[in-house]
C-alpha cells in the first residue's frame, strides 16, 4: 500500500493493546518516508526496521510512531501525548531520544517537524 500523503510505501503494524487508546485501531499503516499514521488493514507484527532502524524495539517503537503522529497538534493531543510518553517509558525506551534519532534519520522526511515539536513537547510535558 502507498502513503496517501507522499505516495511512498507503508508498513502495517499491530498496535499492542496497551497502546490502542492512542491509535486509530488495532492495526495502523505507517509511511516508511513521512511517518504518517493511518488506520491499517491488518498488520502481521512489528516490522519497525522497514521504517527506521532508529526506532526503539517492540511496543516502544510502535508507541513512538503513534507519538510522532500526535505531534502536529500538541495542545489538542496533550493528554494522549502524556499517556504515550508514559507507555513508551514503561516499555524501557526514552521517547525524547527516539524523537531525536528519527529527526536525524537521513532516510526519513517526516510530515511533522520533529525537532521543532520536540522542543515544544519538552516545555509542555516536562
N, C-alpha and C positions, 0 to 999 in steps of 0.2 A: 504494500500500500504506500502511497505517496502523501507527503505533508500537504495540507490544504493551504498553508502559508507560503512555503518555498519550493514545493514540488520535489523535495529530496525524500529518500526512503524513511520509513518509520519502523519501529520495533514495538510489538505488542508485549506488554508486561502484565503479569498477575500482580494485583495490589494486595499486599498482606492485609488480613482482617483488621489489624490494629490501625492501619492507615486508610482504610476505606472511607471513614468520615471526611477525609480531605480530598478524595478523588471523585471522579465522575462515574465510577462504577467499580466492579470487581476486577476489570482489566482496563488498562489505558494504552493508548498508542502514542509513542514519543518519537518526535522527529530526531534523526541522527545528526542533523545540522543545526537547526534553530531551537531545539529543545521544547517546541510547542507540544503541549499535552492535550490530547483529546480522548473521548471515550473510545475504548478498544473493542475489537470484535472477538476477542478470545486469545489471551496470551498463554504461553506454554511454560513460562518461567521467568527468570531474571537474567536475560541476556544483556547485562549492562555494558559489557565490553564493546558491544556493537555500537554503543552510543559514545562512550568515553572511558578510557582506562583510568581516568582520574576520579571516577565516581567511587564512593565507598561501596563495599561489597554488601550483597543481600538486601535486607529490608531498609537499611540506612540509605542505600543507593536509590531505591525507589522513592523513599521519603524526600531525598534531596531533589529529585526531579519534580516531585509534586510541589516542593518549596519554591523552586525556580518558577513554576507556573503561576504561583500566587504573588510573585514579586511585582507584577505590573500594577497592583493596587494595594499598597501596604496598609493604608488606613482601613479600607473595606475588609481586607482579609486578615487583619491583625490577630484576631482570636485563633483562626486556623493556622496562621504562621507560628504563633507561640506554641500551639499544640504540636505542630510538626517538628519544631526545633526540639521540644521535649522528647518526642518519639525517636528522633534521629540520635540524640544524645543517649537515650536509654539503650539504643542498639549499638552503642560503643563508638560512634563517629562524632567528629567535630563538624557541625554544619557550616560554620564560617570558613573553616579551612577548605571544605568541599566546594563552597561557592567560589573561593579564591582560585582553586585549581580549575574549575570549569571556566571561569572568566579568562584564564590564561591558556586554555587548551587551543592550540592553533587549528585544530580540526573542526572547531565549532564556530558558529556565527549566531549566538543566542538572540532570540527575538527581544529579550529584555536586556537592558544594560546592567549586567550583574554587578560590575564594580560600583556603579553609582548607587544601585539599590542596596548593595551590601552595606555601604556607609550609612544610608538611611535606616536600614534594618538594625544596625548596631544601636543607633540612637533610639529607636522605637522599643526594642525589647531588652536592652541591657541596662 
